[in-house]
Amino acid sequence: MIYRALTTFAGPVAGAAARIAGPDWRERMVLDAGPAHRPGGVWLHGASVGELNSGRRIVEALVEALGRDLPVVVTANTVTGRAVAAGWGVPARLAPLDLPGAVDRFLDRHRPAVLVTLENEIWPNRAAAARLRGIAQVVAGARMSARSAARWSRARGLIGPVLGGLDALSAQDGASESRLIALGLSPGALLPRLQLKLLDPAATPVPPASARRDRTWLAASTHAGEEELVLDAFLQARARVPDLQLILAPRHPRRGDEVAAMIRARGLDAARRSAGAVGRDGAVVLVDVLGEMARWYDAAGLCLTGGSLVDHGGHTPWEPAGHGCAILHGPHVGNAAEGYAALGAAGASLGVGAGDLGAAVARLAADPAAARAMGRRARAVLRDRAGDPGALVDRILALAGRARQRRA
């Protein structure tokens, strides 16, 4: 009651400010002249670019199922998020502020049958207005940390009705499920687990196996202090596997000249991508450009995830797993400790220290069957953790009164 009273009082003030502030704020207050839609569609909301990109496969499945009959309206909290969604060819808007008037105007205009929220967006007025109008509510890929659960436990009057009003929720993990239920989610609303950010890597086509790929090692997203260790390990491994190739991709391509000097200091030639190298040029290819990592994961059967030999927490293992790479990493993997633990337990990754790196690379490059098996296991772990969005999409469509047509 206090939250609703405060936001109701703030509505006219925010509306007056929005009329002065510009078109984006008028859109957030739903005071612009945006299009209306026929009733019965889906409103899908993601906070910004990352959340929306992770949910793109869900959007595409809904658009395919609903066709031209019913809209899928996508909202974001940021202008960049709105631009991403607009690029998919769907109606895209800035989300209404969680003020009763703005939410009501948005629902009057778009009249959805289902509200789908990606990950961890909790808005009490939005949820209450949807409940009052009989709009089904779904959350995809929810996560609730222990710290967040402790904070929300002190505001059960806000979160309890939101969670209790959900028709369906897919969580990222079992711990999140337990915490959400403790805060008010009905156990009957649970769907199979889903990690949205892993859906794209899990759907990545695996490149064909080849002797050249077996003998190619990618050091991906390395940081200062790692390239020297990688180059020394490469020289050690190449003494045993003479046709071994290294693709070295610094996290920050602007360090290209610095890294090229390290390569030359060891008597090696650096074939630089910025100078047109295509991946077959010399013993070391220096990737000093942005936006091409998928190409290099495809080219390499072995991958070291950067930020793990020095204390940067380790970058994601899931991109190389999606490409079927055998994964090597250093001791610093706190950013994705659970994922690395799962990969290690499945024999899909290998943790090494800087002194052991060269021997590990040589061993795997000389035993392509073992490296390929690691890559297959890594992909299997990824697919299991990503989950299948099919059950979620089917539930959303059922709540919208539609059934997905299955292809023969």
C-alpha positions in Angstrom: 0.0 0.0 0.0 2.8 2.4 0.8 4.6 1.6 -2.4 1.5 2.1 -4.5 0.6 5.3 -2.7 4.1 6.8 -3.2 4.2 5.8 -6.9 0.7 7.1 -7.5 1.7 10.4 -6.0 4.8 10.5 -8.1 2.9 9.9 -11.3 1.7 13.4 -12.1 5.1 14.9 -11.2 6.9 12.4 -13.5 4.4 13.1 -16.2 5.0 16.8 -16.1 8.8 16.3 -16.1 8.5 13.8 -19.0 6.7 16.4 -21.2 9.8 18.6 -20.8 12.5 16.0 -20.8 12.0 14.6 -24.3 10.5 11.8 -26.4 12.2 8.9 -24.6 10.8 10.0 -21.2 7.4 10.6 -22.7 7.6 7.0 -24.1 8.4 5.7 -20.6 5.4 7.5 -19.2 3.3 6.3 -22.2 2.4 9.9 -23.1 3.6 9.6 -26.7 1.5 8.7 -29.7 2.7 5.2 -30.1 0.8 2.5 -32.0 -2.0 0.4 -30.4 -2.4 -3.3 -30.9 -5.2 -5.8 -31.1 -5.7 -7.7 -27.8 -4.3 -11.1 -27.1 -0.6 -10.8 -27.9 2.5 -11.2 -25.8 4.5 -8.4 -24.0 8.1 -9.5 -23.5 10.4 -7.4 -21.3 14.1 -7.5 -20.8 16.2 -5.0 -18.9 18.7 -4.2 -21.7 20.9 -5.6 -24.5 22.2 -8.6 -22.6 18.9 -9.9 -21.4 17.2 -9.3 -24.7 19.9 -11.0 -26.7 19.7 -14.0 -24.4 16.0 -14.1 -25.0 16.0 -13.7 -28.8 15.3 -17.4 -29.5 12.2 -17.1 -27.3 11.0 -14.0 -29.2 11.6 -15.7 -32.6 9.7 -18.8 -31.5 6.7 -16.7 -30.3 6.7 -14.6 -33.5 6.8 -17.7 -35.6 3.9 -19.3 -33.7 1.7 -16.2 -33.4 2.4 -15.0 -37.0 0.7 -11.8 -38.1 -2.4 -12.4 -36.0 -1.1 -11.3 -32.6 1.8 -9.0 -31.8 4.9 -9.7 -29.7 5.7 -6.3 -28.2 9.2 -6.1 -26.7 10.3 -3.6 -24.1 13.6 -2.6 -22.5 14.7 -0.2 -19.9 17.4 1.3 -22.1 17.5 3.0 -25.6 20.1 0.5 -26.7 17.9 -2.4 -25.7 15.0 -0.9 -27.6 17.2 -0.6 -30.7 18.3 -4.2 -30.5 14.7 -5.4 -30.3 13.6 -3.1 -33.2 16.4 -4.7 -35.3 14.5 -8.0 -35.0 11.5 -6.5 -36.8 9.2 -6.6 -33.8 7.3 -3.7 -32.1 9.9 -2.3 -29.6 9.4 0.3 -26.9 10.9 1.6 -23.8 9.2 -0.1 -20.8 6.7 2.0 -18.8 8.0 3.3 -15.5 6.5 1.4 -12.6 4.0 4.1 -11.9 0.3 3.1 -11.9 -0.8 5.6 -14.6 2.1 4.7 -16.9 1.5 1.0 -16.5 -2.3 1.3 -17.1 -1.8 3.4 -20.2 0.7 0.9 -21.6 -1.7 -2.0 -21.0 -4.7 -0.1 -22.4 -2.7 0.5 -25.6 -1.1 -3.0 -26.1 -3.7 -5.3 -24.4 -1.4 -8.4 -24.0 -2.7 -11.7 -22.9 0.7 -12.7 -21.5 3.5 -10.7 -19.8 6.9 -12.5 -20.1 9.8 -11.1 -18.1 13.4 -12.2 -18.8 15.6 -12.9 -15.7 15.3 -10.7 -12.6 13.0 -7.8 -13.2 10.5 -7.3 -10.3 8.0 -4.4 -10.6 5.1 -4.5 -8.1 2.7 -2.1 -9.9 3.3 -3.8 -13.3 2.5 -7.2 -11.7 -0.5 -5.9 -9.8 -2.0 -4.3 -12.9 -1.5 -7.5 -14.9 -3.2 -9.5 -12.1 -6.2 -7.2 -12.1 -6.6 -7.5 -15.8 -6.2 -11.2 -15.9 -3.0 -11.0 -17.9 -0.9 -14.2 -17.4 2.6 -13.7 -16.1 5.7 -15.7 -16.9 9.4 -15.3 -15.9 12.1 -16.9 -18.0 15.5 -17.8 -16.6 15.1 -16.3 -13.1 17.9 -16.2 -10.6 17.7 -15.4 -7.0 21.0 -15.2 -5.1 21.3 -15.8 -1.3 22.0 -12.1 -0.8 19.0 -10.9 -2.9 16.8 -13.4 -1.1 17.8 -12.0 2.2 17.0 -8.5 1.1 13.7 -9.4 -0.4 12.7 -11.4 2.8 12.5 -8.0 4.5 10.0 -6.8 1.8 7.7 -9.7 1.6 4.7 -7.4 1.1 6.2 -6.3 -2.2 7.7 -9.5 -3.6 5.1 -12.0 -2.2 2.2 -10.9 -4.4 4.5 -10.6 -7.4 5.7 -14.2 -7.1 2.4 -15.5 -6.0 0.8 -14.1 -9.1 3.1 -15.8 -11.5 1.6 -18.5 -13.8 4.9 -20.0 -14.8 8.6 -19.5 -14.0 11.8 -21.2 -15.2 14.7 -20.7 -12.9 18.4 -21.0 -13.7 19.2 -23.4 -10.9 17.8 -25.4 -8.0 18.9 -22.9 -5.3 17.0 -20.1 -7.0 13.9 -22.3 -7.2 14.1 -22.9 -3.4 14.6 -19.3 -2.6 11.8 -18.1 -4.9 9.4 -20.6 -3.4 10.3 -19.4 0.1 9.5 -15.9 -0.9 6.1 -16.7 -2.3 6.3 -18.6 -5.6 3.9 -21.5 -6.0 5.8 -24.7 -6.6 3.2 -25.6 -9.3 4.4 -22.6 -11.4 7.9 -24.1 -11.9 8.9 -25.0 -15.4 12.1 -26.9 -16.4 15.3 -24.9 -15.6 16.7 -22.6 -18.2 19.8 -20.4 -18.5 18.9 -18.0 -21.3 22.5 -16.7 -21.9 23.6 -20.3 -22.7 20.9 -20.9 -25.4 22.9 -19.4 -28.2 26.2 -21.1 -27.4 24.4 -24.4 -27.0 22.9 -24.0 -30.5 26.3 -23.2 -32.1 27.1 -25.6 -35.0 30.2 -27.6 -34.2 32.9 -27.4 -36.9 34.0 -30.6 -38.6 37.0 -32.3 -37.0 40.3 -32.0 -38.9 44.0 -32.6 -38.3 44.6 -28.9 -38.7 42.1 -28.1 -36.0 43.6 -30.7 -33.7 46.9 -28.9 -33.9 45.6 -25.4 -33.3 45.6 -23.8 -29.9 43.5 -20.7 -29.2 44.4 -18.5 -26.2 41.2 -16.5 -26.0 40.7 -13.1 -24.3 44.1 -13.0 -22.6 45.1 -10.1 -20.3 48.4 -8.4 -19.5 50.7 -10.9 -17.8 49.2 -13.9 -19.6 50.6 -13.5 -23.2 54.2 -14.2 -22.0 53.1 -17.3 -20.2 51.1 -18.5 -23.3 54.0 -17.9 -25.6 56.5 -19.7 -23.4 54.1 -22.6 -23.1 53.7 -22.6 -26.9 57.4 -22.9 -27.5 57.6 -25.7 -25.0 54.6 -27.6 -26.6 55.9 -27.0 -30.1 59.1 -28.7 -29.3 57.0 -31.9 -29.0 54.4 -31.1 -31.6 56.3 -29.2 -34.4 53.2 -28.3 -36.5 51.3 -26.8 -33.6 49.8 -23.4 -34.3 48.9 -20.7 -31.8 46.0 -18.2 -32.2 46.5 -15.5 -29.7 43.5 -13.2 -29.1 44.1 -10.5 -26.5 41.1 -9.3 -24.6 41.9 -5.7 -25.7 43.1 -5.6 -29.4 44.6 -2.1 -28.8 47.4 -4.1 -27.1 48.3 -5.6 -30.5 51.7 -3.8 -30.9 52.7 -4.8 -27.4 51.8 -8.4 -27.9 53.4 -8.5 -31.3 56.7 -7.4 -29.7 56.5 -10.3 -27.2 56.1 -12.7 -30.1 59.1 -11.3 -32.0 61.2 -11.4 -28.9 60.8 -15.2 -28.8 62.0 -15.5 -32.4 58.5 -16.0 -33.8 56.7 -14.2 -36.6 53.3 -12.6 -35.8 50.7 -12.9 -38.6 48.4 -10.1 -37.5 44.7 -10.3 -38.3 44.7 -6.5 -38.6 47.1 -6.9 -41.5 45.0 -9.5 -43.2 46.1 -12.8 -41.7 43.4 -15.5 -42.2 44.5 -18.3 -39.9 46.9 -20.3 -41.9 49.7 -17.8 -41.8 52.7 -18.9 -39.7 53.1 -20.4 -36.3 51.3 -17.6 -34.4 48.3 -15.6 -35.5 47.7 -12.5 -33.5 44.0 -11.6 -33.5 44.1 -7.8 -32.9 40.6 -7.0 -34.1 37.2 -7.3 -32.5 34.1 -9.3 -33.4 35.6 -12.5 -34.8 35.9 -14.9 -31.9 33.5 -17.4 -33.3 35.8 -17.8 -36.3 38.8 -18.6 -34.1 36.9 -21.0 -31.8 36.0 -22.9 -35.0 39.6 -23.0 -36.1 41.0 -24.4 -32.8 40.5 -27.7 -31.2 42.2 -26.5 -28.0 41.2 -23.3 -26.1 42.7 -21.6 -23.1 40.1 -19.2 -21.5 41.9 -16.0 -20.7 41.8 -14.1 -17.4 42.5 -17.3 -15.6 46.3 -17.5 -15.5 46.3 -14.1 -13.8 43.7 -13.0 -11.3 40.9 -11.6 -13.6 38.3 -14.3 -12.5 38.4 -16.2 -15.8 36.2 -15.6 -18.9 33.3 -17.7 -19.8 33.9 -21.3 -20.8 30.6 -21.6 -22.6 31.6 -20.1 -25.9 34.5 -22.6 -26.5 32.2 -25.4 -25.2 29.6 -24.5 -27.8 32.3 -24.9 -30.5 33.3 -28.2 -29.1 36.8 -27.1 -28.0 38.8 -28.9 -25.3 39.1 -26.3 -22.6 42.1 -25.4 -20.6 42.1 -22.8 -17.8 44.3 -21.4 -15.1 43.5 -21.3 -11.4 41.6 -18.0 -11.4 38.0 -18.9 -12.4 35.9 -17.2 -9.8 33.7 -15.5 -12.3 32.2 -18.8 -13.4 33.4 -21.2 -10.7 30.3 -23.4 -10.8 30.5 -23.8 -14.6 34.2 -24.7 -14.5 33.6 -27.1 -11.7 30.9 -28.9 -13.8 33.1 -29.0 -16.8 36.0 -30.4 -14.8 33.9 -33.0 -13.1 32.7 -34.2 -16.6 36.3 -34.4 -17.9 35.5 -31.5 -20.3 38.1 -29.0 -19.0 41.5 -29.1 -17.5 42.8 -26.7 -14.9 46.6 -26.0 -15.1 49.2 -23.7 -13.6 51.4 -21.6 -15.8 54.3 -24.1 -15.4 52.2 -27.0 -16.6 50.5 -25.3 -19.5 53.0 -26.2 -22.2 53.0 -29.9 -21.2 49.1 -30.0 -21.2 48.8 -28.4 -24.6 51.4 -30.8 -26.1 49.7 -33.8 -24.6 46.3 -32.9 -26.0 47.7 -31.8 -29.4 49.5 -35.1 -29.7 46.3 -37.1 -28.7 43.5 -35.7 -30.8 41.1 -38.4 -29.8 41.3 -37.3 -26.2 41.0 -33.6 -27.1 37.9 -34.3 -29.3 36.3 -36.3 -26.5 36.8 -33.4 -24.1 35.2 -31.1 -26.6 32.2 -33.3 -27.0 31.8 -33.6 -23.2 32.1 -29.8 -22.9 29.2 -29.3 -25.4 27.1 -31.9 -23.6 27.6 -30.1 -20.2 26.6 -26.8 -21.9 23.5 -28.2 -23.5 22.4 -29.7 -20.2 22.9 -26.5 -18.3 21.3 -24.3 -21.0 18.0 -26.3 -21.0 15.4 -26.6 -23.7 13.2 -23.5 -24.1 10.5 -25.5 -25.8 8.5 -26.1 -22.6 8.6 -22.4 -21.8 7.4 -21.3 -25.3 4.6 -23.9 -25.2 3.4 -22.6 -21.9 3.4 -19.0 -23.0 1.5 -19.9 -26.1 -1.0 -21.9 -24.1 -1.6 -19.0 -21.8 -2.2 -16.9 -24.9 -4.7 -19.4 -26.1 -2.5 -20.7 -28.9 -0.8 -24.1 -29.5 2.4 -24.3 -31.4 2.2 -26.2 -34.7 4.7 -29.0 -34.6 6.6 -29.6 -37.8 6.6 -33.1 -39.3 
